[in-house]
Amino acid sequence: MTTYTSAIDDQQLERLQGVVHGDVVQPGDPDYDEARKVYNAMHDKRPAIIVRAVDTGDVVAAVDFAREQGLMLAVRGGSHSVSGYGTCDDGLVLDLGRMRGIRVDPQARTARAEGGCTWADLNHATHVFGLATTGGVVSSTGIGGLTTGGGMGYLARRCGLACDNLISVDMVTADGSFLTCTEEQNADLLWGVRGGGGNFGVVTSFEYRLHPVADILGGPTFYPLDGDVMRRYRELIAESDETFSALLAVTLGPRLPFLPERWHGRPLCGVVTCWTGPEDRDDQVRARLGELGPVVGQHVGRMPYPVINTLFDEELPAGLFHYWKGTFSRGLPDGAIDAYTEFGATTPTIQSATVVFPIDGACHRVGPEETAFAYRDADFSTALSPTLPTRAECEDTIGWARAFHGALKPYSQEGGYVNFMDQDDQDRVEINYRQNYDRLTMLKQRYDPGNLFRLNHNIEPWMIYSKGSVIVGDQ
């Protein structure tokens, strides 16, 4: 059985410090407390070592050290893992945040970005060429965690998931090997990285396919909390071509100048539009949004695509306390809309939201076994995300989120999006990967038989999984 310990050989630690070009941070160092922080303040961990890598050599050194010393290993990109897998107690945190180089090839419409990049970094680099690929909805989110989990965002209906646009990766596996993974070489690993999370190694760079997206019509429209608004939203998505996308949010009215004060803090429906079609149809899109229900506030206009990825940044800074649940659904059943309405009325804070992502269109043109992301028949993905200013308040709302999730269960598919899972969802990992799970366990057995990369929604190696999750020894 793999045993993790905080007893570190001093000579080996000196060797690590000698080969790492970045920083090796330990308890007692002046920047230790800052270095150990993660986005979700629920996870206040104290690692034994933090390696702030600046290149692939540092990554190899950190992986080798963790394996040889029997240390728990946490890999951190943008640090947005709501479930807290970017940190650990007593182990080694491999922080990629300084590896943020990007090279765009505008002729080939591709970009290669290092593993510590955020979506703000990638969007900035590609926008100058009028290009983009599917990313998240908060710009400080790391490209690594979002992409390896699947990758939903505003462009998914038109361009597919982030993992669908992943052409190749460079990665360091559990034995310290450096591999380039494409459709021609190490294709099995590329398949697994496209939705299988961080189970197979540390991705040091991602190569993406880009699409012509420059300025868009985007922004939020708010309506009273009403199931009829949601049903009309459902119809709007069904009838719209793939150049139109819009997220549905159930939240409390934010304190924004375009939303009248009487709606601040009151339960609302929000539709956040991203229209990548021609500007001469903008008025038609606005008119259609006006048909969803009484508009109580709207800020929809032309903007550079990267801007839409920043609209919620100020409301969701690092240091808040989060707990998440997630579901997939075919369509938006009336029963689910009833649950959105019922639980939305008691949304705990302005930062909290129930967000519904459309994942039809281009997402459906990828087969369920072509990538590790298995739910290609899902039309929508729902994130339940209570977000609070203190730990106690967040813990008090966990029951609300679980009850909400239970109310959605009859109208949802069995699995959910791994990036919307919290730590208490480990029992859902197998169903989250559906028909692909056995293949993933075999891939895990090949590249990480000792389960070094276990701080994630963990896919166990085949030799462990096939024996009923009893660890019988390192392979």
N, C-alpha and C positions, 0 to 999 in steps of 0.2 A: 504493500500500500504506500502511496506517496504521502510523506509526512512533511508538513510545512512548519518551520521553526524560525524564531527570530535570532538564534545563535549564529553569528556570522564570523567566519574565519578572518581575522585581522589582516593576515598576509594577502588573502585573496581580495579583500576590500582594497588594499593598497594597489594591488594589480589592476583592479577595475578602475580606480582613480587615475592610474597611469595611462590607460589606453583610451579612456573616454575623453573626447574633445569638448563635449559640453560640460555640464555641471553634475556633480554627484552630491546631493543635498542630504543631510542627516539631521536627526533631532539635535537641537542645540545650535544649529547654524542660524545666522541672523535671518535668512530668508525661508526657513523651514515652514513656518506657519502659512506664509503666503503661497509657497510652492505646493502645499498639500490641499489647498482649497479646490473644490469642484463646484460646478454650476448649482447642483441641488444641495442646499445646506442641510438636508436631512442626513447626509453622509459625512460625518465629522470623524474621519479616520486618521490614524497616526502610523504611516508607513515607516519601516526601518530605513529605507533608502529611496530616494527619488532621483532617477537619472533623467536629466533634461538633455535629450539627444539632439545633436545638430546634423548628424549624417547617418547613413546606413551602418557604418562601422560601429557607431555608438549603440545602435539597435542590436546588432549581433552580440556585442559585448554584454549588454544588459540581459538579453535572453540566455546566453550561455551562463552568466553568473547566477541568475535565478534558478536555472535548471540544476546546476552543479551544487548550489548551496541549499537546495530544497526549499526555496522561498516561494510563497504565493506571489504571483505576477499579475499586476493590473496594467493594462495598456490604455493610455489616455490620448485622445486626439483633441477634439474641441471641448472635452470635459462635460458634455451635455447628457451623458448617460443618467437618465432620471432614476434608474434602478441602482446607481452608485457603483457600477463596475469599473469605473476609471480610478478607483482608489481602494486601499485595503489597510487593515491593521497589521503591523509587524512585517509586512512583505516588501516587495520592490514595485514601485510605480515607474513605469516607462512612459515618460511624458514626451510626446512628439510635437508639442506646441511650437518649437523653434524650427521645425522642418516645414517651411511654407513656400518653397520655390515653385514657380509655375512657368511652363512654356506653352504658348499657344501657337498652333500651326493654322493660320487662317485659310490657307489653300486647301489643306486636307480636312479642315473643320474638326480639329481635334485639340485637346489640351491635356498635358501631363502635369499633375499637381502632387506635391509631396503630402505625406500622411497627416501632417499637422495643420493643413489648410482648413479654413472655415469657408462657408458659402459666400461670405462677404469677400474673401480673398479671390475665390474662383470667379464670382460674378464680375468683380472689378476688372480682372484680367481679360475676360472674354468679351465684355461689353464694348470695349473700344473697337472690336472688329464686327460688332453687330451680331454676336453669337451668344448662345446660352445652352445650358442643359438643365434637366430637372433637378432642383435642389429643394431645400426645406422652406420653412416659413419664418424662421428666426435666423438672422444673418450670422450670429455667432456660433451656430451649430457646426460641428466638425463634419467635413465631407466623409470621413472614414466610417464613423458609426452609422450615419444615415445611409450611405451607399451599401455597406455590407449587410444592413438589415433589410434592404429593398429599395427604399428611397422614394417617398411620396413628396409631392409638391405641386405648385401651380401649373407646371407644364406637363403633368403626367398624362392627361387625356390626349394631348397632341404628340408628345415625344416619348412616352413610356416612363417607367420608373427610372430612378438614377442607375440602378443596377443593370437595366436594359441598355443603357448607353455606355456601359463599362466595356472598353475594348481590351484592356490588358491591365495587369498589376505587377509590381515588383513586391516581393514579400520575403520575410525572414521566418522560417519555420522553427519548430520546437528544438530541432537539433542544431540550430544555428546556421542552416543552409540558406543561401540567397537564391531565390528562384524568380524568373520572369515567367508569367503565366499569360498565355494568349490562346486563341483558338487552335493554334498549331503546336504549341509546347505547353506541357503541364495544364492541359485544357480541363482536366478534372478539378484542379484547384480553382481555376477561374470560374467554373460552374458553381463550386461551393461558396466562393466569395460573393457571388451574385445572390445574396439573400441569406446566406448561412451565418452571418455575424462574424465575430472575431474568433471563431473556434479553431482556425487552422493556422494562424500565424499573425505576424505584424505586417500590415501592408504599408510599405514605405513610400509608394507612389501609385497613383491611379491615372489611367489614360481614359479620357471620355470622348465620346462622339458629341459634337456640337451641332446646333441647329440655328438657322437664321431667325433670331429674335432680338429686336432692338428696343424700340418704344412700344409700350402696351397701353391699353385702357384698363386702369386698375383702381382698386380702393374699396372701402366698405360702404354698404347701405344697411341701415338699421330699421327694423320694424318692431311693433309690439310682439311679445311672446305669444304666438298663435300657431296652432297646428295647421291651419289652412295656408299660412305663409310657407310652411315647410313642404306641404303637399304641392304647392305651386312651384317651389324650388325643384322638387323632384321632377316635375313635368318639364321645367326649363332645361335641366341637364339632359333629359331623355331626348328632347327635340333639337338640341343645339349641336352644331358640328364641333369638331375637336379643337378649333381655334378658340372656343369659349370654355373657360373653366371658372368655377366659383366654389369656394369653401363655405359651408354652412356652419355658423357658430351660434351656440346658445350661451349667453353670458349676461353680465350686468352692464348697464350703460356706462361707458368710460367717460371721464371728464375731458371731453374734446370740444373745441370751439364750435364745430358744426353740429353738435348734438345739444339740443336745448337742455338747460339745467334741470328741468323737471324730470328728465329721463335719466339723469345721472344716478347710477346705483340701482336702477330698476331692471328687472329681467327683460331681455330683448332677444330677438333673432337678428343675427348679422349675416349678410352675404358678402363675402370678399371676392370681388371679381378680378379675373385676369383674362382679358380679351386680347389675343394676338393677331386678330384680323385687321383688315384695312381701316384706316381712320375715317373714311367716308361713311362707315356704318356705325360709328360710335353712338350717334343719337338713337339709332334703333336699339342698341344694347341698353342704353339708359332707359328708354321707354319700356323695354321688356322688364327691366328690374322694377320699374314703377308699378307694373301689373301684379307683382307678387303680394302686395298688401300696402297698407298706409305707411308711407315713408316718413319716419320721424327724424332722420338725419342721414346725410349722404355726403361722401367726399370721393367721387369717382372722376378721374381725369387722366389725361395722357401723362405718362411718366416713363423714365428709363426702366427697363425690366429689373435691374438690381434694387430699385427703390421699394418695390412691393415686398421684397425679402426683408425689409427693415421696418415695416409698419408696426410691428409689435415689440420691437427691441426695447423701447423705453418702458413698456409695461412689464417686461419679463427680463429684468437684469439678473445677473448671477447673484446668488445669495438668498433667494427665496426658498421656501420649503414646498416640495412637490410630492404628489403621489398620483400614479397613473393606472388606468385600465384601458383595454382596447378590444374592439370587436370588428369583424367583417360581416357584411350582409349582402345578399342579392336583392337589389332594389332597396327602397326605403319603406318597409311595411308600415301600415297605419299604426300597428301596435308599438313599433319603435318610436314613431312620431309622438304618440301619446306619452311614452316614457320621457322623451326629450322635454315635452311640455311640463309634465308633472315635476320632474326633478330639476328642470331648469328654473322653476319658480323659487327654488331654495338654493340656487348657486351661491357658494359661500363668499366669494370676493370678486372684485372687478378683474383680477388677474386670472381667475379660474374660468374655464370654458369647456364646453362640449363642442368638439370640432369634428365635422364630417367632411372627409376627403373623397371626391369622386375618383375612382380608379378604373374607369371603363376605357373606351376608345383604344388608343395605342397599347395600353396595358393588356388588353384582351387579345392582341395579335401575337402575343408570346405564349407558347404552350406551357402547361403546368409543370412539365418536366424539363423544359429548356433551361431553366435556372432553378436555384434552390428555393426561390420565392414561389410558393405552391398555389396560392389562392387566386388563380387567374380567372375564376368565374365570379369573384366578388365584384360588386359594382361600387361599393362604398366601404370606407374604413372609418370607424368612429374612435376618437380619443377622448376619454374622460380624464380631465386633468385639474383636479382641485389644487390651487396654489395659494399658499398662505404666508403671512409675514413672520410667523413663529412656529417652532416645532410643535408646541402643545396644540395650537390651533389646527395644524395640519393633521396631527394624530387624531384630533376630534372629528375630522371630516372623512377619515378613511372608511368609516361605517357607511356614510352617505354614498361614497363612490362605489363601495361593494354592493350596496342595495340597488343602486342605479344600474350597475353592471348585471346584477341578477334580473332586474326588470327587462333588460334588453335581450337576455339569453334566449327566450322563446322565438325571437325574431332575427337571430344571428346565426352565422355558421359556427362550427365548433371552435375553430382556431381564431387567432388574431395576429396582428402585426407585431413582430418581436420588438420593434422599437417603442411600442406603446405598453410593454409589459413591465411590471414592477418585480421586486425580488420575490414576492409571494406567488409568482406565476410560473415557477420552475416546473410545476406539474403539468403545464400546458405546452411545454416545448415540443413534445412529439406530435401533438395534433396541430401545432402551428406550422409544422413542416409536412404534415399529411403524408402523401405517397412518396415523398422524397426523403423521409427520415432514415430509412434503412441505408440508402445510398450515402447519406451524410455520415452515418455512424461508421461505415466502412472507410470513407475518406478520412474521418477523424482517426481511425485506427492506423491508417497508413502514415499520416503526417504528424499526429500528436498522440501516440499510444499511451503516454503517461499522463495525458490530460493537463499539461502545463497551462494551456490557455483555457482555464475553467471559470474565470471570473467573467461570465457572460450568461446568456440564456443557453445553458450548456448542453451541447450535443456530446454524449458520452461515446468513447471509443467502442467499437463493436464488441471487443472482448469483455468489456465491462457491462455494456447494455444487454448483451445476450445472456448474461448470467444474473439478470434481474437487478441490475445496478449494484451488485456487490463487487467491490474492488478486490481483485485477486492477485494483484501485483503488476508492476510496470512491465510493459511489453517492449 
